[in-house]
Amino acid sequence: MARYLARRLLVAIPTLLALSFLIFVLVSNAPGDPAEEYARKRAGSQQPTPQDIKDVQLELGLDRPFFVQYGSWLKGMVTGDLGQSFAKRIPVYDVMRDRLGPTLELTFASVLLIMMVGLPLGVMAAMFHRHWSDQIFRIFALFGASIPGFFLAYVLIIQLATELKLLPVAGRQGLPSLIMPAIVVALTPVAVLSRLLRASLLEVFTEDYIRTAKSKGLGSLSVVLRHGLRNASIPVVTYAGTVLGALLEGVVVTEFIFAWPGLGLLTLEAISQRDYPVIQAAVLMSGIIYLAGSFAVDALYGVLDPRIRLEAGLERI
């Protein structure tokens, strides 16, 4: 298994390089000229001259050839130097450091909500799949997977914050202000994960070893937790590996709506200011987290199911 994980780690390196190049190309060719934008801000009410724009390009390093700029950025990425923010003129690391805490806080709360709600829902739906309660679960799963996050956010703000005044409307004001953003981010993963776990458990319930366990007198819940859950968890773990990337995408919109001072809101601010180094660093961090989640899933496969012979490269999943 160690050889397999080492190969996966080696494959991740060119993937990360390709991702960094794609990010740099897309951001560098975005509409608008940041040099002209910042020259206009410096000039105030006056129109910046071509020399003013050229001076800003020289200051920001935008006058250099494309591959020289990319090579410099790539070298800085490897050494931990993400460059300077165009807008704030301070290191990108310092800009992102202050915003990382709130995003991690929201992500952790969302993951906790997904685990505490999604897993029990999936187990109960599988155990009572022929009961009327299963219909309620299906409606909830369809609702959770279909409703747009921004729509749910405004509904919660109107009902819980404006009408009932139970929670703060926006901002980061302790635990109460975390509830609504966490619900918005977690709802779709909860619905998908619980439905996926239900389907996987129902398939496992048809196996002979489950019938044997029941014939020995074990209760339904004991059979599910001791014999069914582990064998049904591989599709769930596969989905969980992609949830981190999905969570980060949802966090951007959610942080904007709830004025949550995290990386998502910072990314939107950087886009509006054409702050290329901050945009590149934020998108690259999302890609790294997604790759890390995929690597963790690969490592868990062999732990969850010994039949998966990772050493031989036979990923029979």
C-alpha positions in Angstrom: 0.0 0.0 0.0 2.9 2.3 0.7 4.1 2.0 -2.9 0.7 2.8 -4.2 0.4 5.9 -2.1 3.8 7.0 -3.1 2.8 6.6 -6.8 -0.3 8.6 -6.2 1.7 11.3 -4.5 4.1 11.5 -7.5 1.1 11.8 -9.8 -0.2 14.7 -7.8 3.0 16.7 -8.4 2.5 17.1 -12.2 -1.2 17.6 -11.6 -0.5 20.5 -9.3 2.0 22.0 -11.8 -0.6 21.8 -14.6 -3.2 23.3 -12.3 -0.9 26.2 -11.4 -0.2 26.9 -15.0 -3.9 26.8 -15.9 -4.7 29.2 -13.0 -1.9 31.6 -14.0 -3.0 31.6 -17.7 -6.7 32.2 -16.9 -6.1 34.9 -14.3 -3.5 36.7 -16.4 -5.8 36.8 -19.4 -8.8 38.0 -17.5 -10.6 41.0 -18.9 -9.2 44.4 -17.9 -5.7 45.7 -17.2 -4.8 45.8 -13.5 -2.0 48.4 -14.2 -4.5 50.7 -15.8 -6.9 50.2 -12.9 -4.4 51.1 -10.2 -3.0 54.0 -12.3 -6.5 55.4 -12.5 -6.9 55.1 -8.7 -3.6 56.9 -8.2 -4.5 59.7 -10.6 -7.7 60.3 -8.8 -10.1 62.5 -10.9 -7.5 62.8 -13.7 -7.0 60.4 -16.5 -3.8 58.4 -16.2 -1.2 58.9 -18.9 0.4 56.0 -20.8 3.6 56.7 -18.8 1.6 56.3 -15.5 0.3 53.0 -16.7 3.8 51.9 -17.7 5.2 52.9 -14.3 2.6 50.7 -12.6 3.3 47.8 -14.9 7.0 48.1 -14.0 6.2 48.3 -10.3 3.9 45.2 -10.4 6.2 43.2 -12.6 3.6 43.1 -15.4 6.0 44.3 -18.0 8.0 41.0 -18.0 7.3 38.2 -20.5 4.6 35.8 -19.6 6.8 32.7 -18.9 9.1 34.9 -16.8 6.2 36.0 -14.7 4.9 32.4 -14.4 8.4 31.0 -13.5 8.8 33.7 -10.8 5.4 32.9 -9.4 6.0 29.1 -9.5 9.3 29.5 -7.7 7.7 31.7 -5.0 4.9 29.1 -4.7 7.4 26.3 -4.0 9.3 28.5 -1.4 6.1 29.8 0.2 6.3 33.3 -1.2 3.0 34.0 -2.9 4.0 37.5 -4.0 2.5 40.8 -3.0 -1.1 41.9 -3.2 -1.6 44.5 -6.0 -4.3 46.3 -4.0 -2.8 46.2 -0.4 0.9 46.1 -1.4 1.6 43.6 1.4 2.5 39.9 1.1 -0.3 37.7 -0.1 0.4 35.3 2.8 -0.4 38.1 5.3 -3.6 39.0 3.4 -4.8 35.4 3.4 -3.7 34.5 6.9 -6.2 36.8 8.5 -9.0 35.3 6.4 -8.1 31.7 6.7 -9.4 31.3 10.3 -13.0 32.3 9.5 -13.1 30.0 6.5 -11.7 27.0 8.4 -14.2 27.8 11.2 -17.1 27.7 8.7 -15.8 24.6 6.9 -15.3 22.7 10.2 -18.9 23.6 11.3 -20.3 22.5 8.0 -18.4 19.2 8.0 -19.5 18.5 11.6 -23.1 19.2 10.5 -22.7 16.9 7.5 -21.4 14.0 9.7 -23.9 14.5 12.5 -27.0 14.8 10.2 -26.1 13.0 6.9 -24.8 9.7 8.3 -27.6 9.0 10.8 -30.2 10.0 8.1 -28.7 7.6 5.6 -28.6 4.8 8.2 -32.2 5.3 9.3 -33.5 5.6 5.7 -31.9 2.3 4.9 -33.2 0.6 8.0 -36.8 1.8 7.3 -36.7 1.8 3.5 -40.1 0.2 3.3 -41.7 2.5 5.9 -43.6 5.7 5.3 -40.8 7.7 6.8 -38.6 6.7 3.9 -40.9 8.9 1.6 -40.2 11.9 3.9 -36.5 11.2 3.6 -36.7 11.1 -0.2 -38.5 14.4 -0.3 -35.9 15.9 2.0 -33.0 14.5 -0.1 -34.6 15.9 -3.3 -35.2 19.3 -1.6 -31.6 19.5 -0.2 -30.0 18.5 -3.5 -32.1 20.9 -5.6 -32.4 24.1 -3.7 -29.8 26.7 -4.6 -27.7 27.8 -1.7 -28.1 31.5 -2.3 -31.9 31.1 -2.2 -31.8 29.1 1.1 -29.5 31.8 2.5 -32.0 34.6 1.9 -34.9 32.5 3.2 -33.0 31.8 6.4 -32.1 35.5 6.8 -35.6 36.6 6.2 -37.2 34.1 8.6 -34.6 33.5 11.3 -32.9 36.9 11.4 -35.3 39.5 10.2 -38.7 38.1 11.2 -38.0 36.0 14.3 -34.7 37.9 15.3 -33.2 34.7 16.6 -29.8 35.0 14.8 -27.6 37.8 13.5 -28.2 38.8 9.9 -24.6 38.8 8.9 -21.0 39.2 10.1 -18.9 37.1 12.4 -20.3 37.5 15.8 -19.7 34.3 17.6 -21.5 31.0 17.5 -25.0 32.3 16.6 -23.7 33.9 13.4 -22.2 30.6 12.3 -25.4 28.7 12.3 -27.1 29.9 9.1 -23.9 29.9 6.9 -23.1 26.3 8.1 -26.6 25.2 7.3 -26.4 26.7 3.8 -23.0 25.1 3.0 -23.9 21.7 4.5 -27.5 21.1 3.1 -26.6 19.8 -0.3 -23.8 17.5 0.9 -26.1 16.2 3.7 -28.8 15.3 1.2 -26.4 13.6 -1.3 -24.3 11.8 1.3 -27.4 10.4 3.1 -29.0 9.2 -0.1 -25.7 7.6 -1.2 -25.3 5.9 2.1 -28.9 4.6 2.0 -28.4 3.1 -1.5 -25.1 1.6 -0.5 -26.5 0.0 2.7 -29.5 -1.4 0.8 -27.1 -3.1 -1.6 -25.0 -4.5 1.4 -28.2 -5.8 3.1 -28.6 -8.4 0.3 -25.2 -10.0 1.1 -25.0 -13.4 2.7 -22.9 -12.3 5.7 -25.7 -9.8 6.7 -28.3 -12.6 6.6 -25.9 -14.8 8.7 -25.5 -12.0 11.3 -29.2 -11.6 11.5 -29.8 -15.4 11.9 -27.5 -15.3 14.9 -29.9 -13.1 16.7 -28.1 -9.7 16.3 -30.4 -6.7 16.3 -30.9 -4.6 13.1 -28.9 -1.6 14.4 -26.1 -3.8 15.6 -25.9 -5.5 12.2 -25.8 -2.1 10.4 -23.2 -0.6 12.6 -20.9 -3.7 13.0 -21.2 -5.3 9.6 -23.0 -3.1 7.1 -21.6 0.4 7.6 -18.0 -0.3 7.0 -18.7 -2.3 3.8 -21.1 0.4 2.6 -18.8 3.3 3.3 -16.5 3.2 0.2 -18.9 5.1 -2.1 -19.5 7.5 0.8 -15.8 8.0 1.3 -15.4 8.6 -2.4 -18.0 11.3 -2.4 -16.5 12.8 0.8 -13.2 13.3 -1.0 -14.9 15.6 -3.4 -17.0 17.4 -0.8 -14.1 19.6 0.3 -13.9 21.2 -3.2 -17.6 21.6 -3.3 -17.6 23.1 0.2 -15.1 25.7 -0.9 -17.2 26.6 -3.9 -20.2 27.0 -1.7 -18.3 29.0 0.8 -17.5 31.8 -1.7 -21.2 32.6 -2.3 -22.2 32.0 1.3 -19.5 34.2 2.7 -20.6 37.0 0.4 -24.2 36.8 1.4 -23.5 36.6 5.1 -20.6 39.0 5.0 -18.4 36.3 6.5 -14.8 37.6 6.5 -13.1 34.5 5.0 -11.2 33.4 2.0 -14.4 33.3 -0.2 -15.2 36.9 0.4 -11.5 37.8 0.0 -11.6 36.1 -3.4 -14.6 38.1 -4.6 -13.0 41.3 -3.3 -9.7 40.4 -5.2 -11.7 39.7 -8.4 -13.4 43.1 -8.2 -10.0 44.8 -7.6 -8.1 42.7 -10.2 -5.7 41.6 -7.5 -4.2 38.8 -9.5 -1.8 37.4 -6.9 -4.5 37.0 -4.3 -6.9 35.4 -6.8 -4.2 32.9 -8.0 -3.3 32.0 -4.4 -6.9 31.5 -3.3 -7.7 29.3 -6.3 -4.5 27.3 -6.0 -5.3 26.7 -2.3 -8.7 25.3 -3.3 -7.0 22.9 -5.8 -4.4 21.8 -3.2 -7.2 21.0 -0.7 -9.1 19.1 -3.4 -6.0 17.0 -4.3 -5.4 16.4 -0.6 -8.9 15.1 -0.2 -8.5 12.7 -3.1 -5.2 11.4 -1.7 -6.9 10.8 1.7 -9.7 8.9 0.0 -7.1 6.7 -1.7 -5.4 6.0 1.6 -8.7 5.0 3.2 -9.8 2.5 0.5 -7.3 -0.1 1.7 -8.2 0.5 5.4 -11.9 0.1 4.8 -11.8 -2.9 2.5 -8.7 -5.2 2.6 -10.0 -6.8 -0.6 -8.8 -3.7 -2.5 -5.3 -4.8 -3.5 -3.6 -1.4 -3.8 -0.1 -2.8 -3.9 -0.8 -4.7 -7.1 -2.6 -1.7 -8.6 -5.9 -3.6 -8.7 -8.3 -1.0 -7.5 -11.4 -3.2 -7.5 -13.9 -0.8 -6.0 
